Amino acid sequence: MIELLIVVSIISILAYIAMPNLKYFKERFYDLDTRVNLHNVYVACKVLWVDKGSGEECAVNFLNSTTYGYRQSSKVKVAVSGNEWTFSGTGAHLYNTNKKIFINTLGIISEAPQSPSPGGPSSPGNSSPPGGPSSPGNSSPPGKPSSPGGPSSPGGPLSQ
């Protein structure tokens, strides 16, 4: 009888220790489920913009009803709006409604709304291609193409 009492007390102590961790892992799962749904809707919107043009408005109802590959989880509520340049969205899990997750135009998922950083990849002022006139590695004067290994360097056209 004493052994049974000891076993029951050990199990109750372990359960007491494990219960707060269980709540933490459930909340992490809810957040992850919401983030996965936001990422999937963003990818489906990207496919829509490739297919129909980047000015097309992206809507969850349209993505669910077509073949763009998005199927919303039954436990997550996602709302998105905008075209490729104005896209934004929010999501919340039905069991964790007090916490909203956000996604911006660049596909960055966060717990607070974020706007794209100035000078980032989608800003209109940053349109020069890599190796363009503002690249530090391109030091040839305008009108003269730069070539790897000039005439006097090893690997240049005269070293063959």
C-alpha positions in Angstrom: 0.0 0.0 0.0 2.9 2.4 0.8 4.5 1.7 -2.6 1.2 2.6 -4.3 1.1 5.9 -2.4 4.7 6.7 -3.4 4.0 5.9 -7.0 0.9 8.1 -7.1 2.7 11.0 -5.3 5.6 10.8 -7.8 3.2 10.8 -10.8 1.4 13.8 -9.3 4.6 15.7 -8.8 5.7 15.0 -12.4 2.3 16.1 -13.7 2.5 19.3 -11.6 5.9 20.1 -13.2 4.8 19.2 -16.7 1.5 21.2 -16.9 3.1 24.7 -17.4 5.3 23.3 -20.1 2.4 21.8 -21.9 0.6 25.2 -22.0 3.8 26.8 -23.4 4.2 24.1 -26.2 0.5 24.4 -27.1 0.9 28.2 -27.6 4.0 27.6 -29.7 2.1 25.2 -31.9 -0.7 27.7 -32.3 1.8 30.4 -33.4 3.6 28.0 -35.7 0.3 27.0 -37.3 -0.6 30.7 -37.9 2.9 31.5 -39.3 2.7 28.5 -41.7 -0.7 29.6 -43.0 0.5 33.2 -43.5 3.6 31.9 -45.4 1.5 29.6 -47.5 -1.0 32.4 -48.4 2.0 34.7 -49.3 3.4 32.0 -51.6 0.0 31.5 -53.2 -0.3 35.3 -53.8 3.2 35.3 -55.4 2.0 32.6 -57.8 -1.2 34.7 -58.5 1.0 37.7 -59.3 3.2 35.8 -61.7 0.1 34.4 -63.4 -2.1 37.5 -63.6 0.3 40.4 -63.0 1.6 42.1 -59.9 -1.2 44.6 -59.8 -3.8 41.9 -59.1 -5.5 42.1 -55.7 -4.8 39.0 -53.6 -7.7 37.6 -51.5 -7.9 34.5 -49.4 -11.4 33.5 -50.7 -10.1 33.5 -54.2 -6.9 31.5 -53.3 -9.0 28.9 -51.5 -11.4 28.4 -54.5 -8.7 28.1 -57.2 -5.7 26.0 -58.0 -3.1 28.3 -56.5 -2.2 25.7 -53.9 -3.5 27.4 -50.7 -5.7 25.5 -48.3 -6.4 27.4 -45.1 -6.2 25.5 -41.8 -9.6 25.2 -40.2 -8.3 26.5 -36.9 -6.5 29.6 -38.3 -8.1 32.9 -39.4 -6.1 34.7 -42.1 -6.9 38.0 -43.6 -4.7 39.5 -46.5 -5.1 42.4 -48.8 -3.2 44.3 -51.4 -1.3 43.7 -54.6 2.4 42.8 -54.8 3.5 46.3 -53.7 0.9 46.8 -51.0 0.5 43.3 -49.6 -0.1 42.8 -45.9 -1.9 40.3 -43.8 -2.8 39.1 -40.3 -3.5 35.8 -38.8 -4.7 34.4 -35.5 -5.3 30.9 -34.2 -8.8 30.2 -32.9 -7.4 28.8 -29.7 -5.0 31.8 -29.2 -7.0 34.8 -30.4 -5.3 37.3 -28.2 -2.1 37.0 -30.2 -2.0 38.2 -33.8 0.8 37.4 -36.3 1.5 39.8 -39.2 3.1 39.5 -42.7 4.3 42.4 -44.8 5.1 43.0 -48.5 8.5 41.2 -48.3 7.0 38.1 -46.7 8.5 38.9 -43.3 6.4 37.3 -40.6 6.4 38.9 -37.1 4.3 39.5 -34.0 4.1 43.3 -34.6 3.2 45.0 -37.9 6.3 46.0 -39.9 6.8 48.0 -43.0 9.6 47.2 -45.5 12.8 49.0 -44.6 13.8 52.0 -46.7 16.4 51.1 -49.3 15.4 47.4 -49.1 14.9 45.1 -52.1 11.5 46.4 -53.0 12.2 50.2 -52.7 11.9 52.0 -56.0 15.2 53.9 -55.4 17.2 50.7 -55.3 16.9 49.6 -58.9 20.4 49.3 -60.1 21.4 45.7 -61.0 24.3 44.0 -59.2 27.5 45.1 -60.9 25.8 48.2 -62.1 27.3 51.8 -62.0 27.1 52.0 -58.2 28.9 48.8 -57.6 32.3 49.2 -55.8 33.9 46.5 -57.9 33.1 48.3 -61.2 35.8 50.9 -61.4 36.1 51.3 -65.2 35.2 54.6 -66.7 31.8 55.1 -68.3 31.7 53.8 -71.9 34.5 51.3 -71.3 33.4 47.8 -70.3 35.2 46.3 -67.3 36.7 42.8 -68.0 38.0 40.4 -65.4 41.8 40.4 -65.7 42.8 43.4 -68.0 45.4 43.1 -70.7 48.4 43.1 -68.4 47.0 40.9 -65.6 47.3 37.1 -65.4 44.3 35.5 -67.0 43.8 38.5 -69.3 43.6 38.2 -73.1 47.4 38.7 -73.6 48.5 36.0 -71.2 47.4 33.0 -73.4 
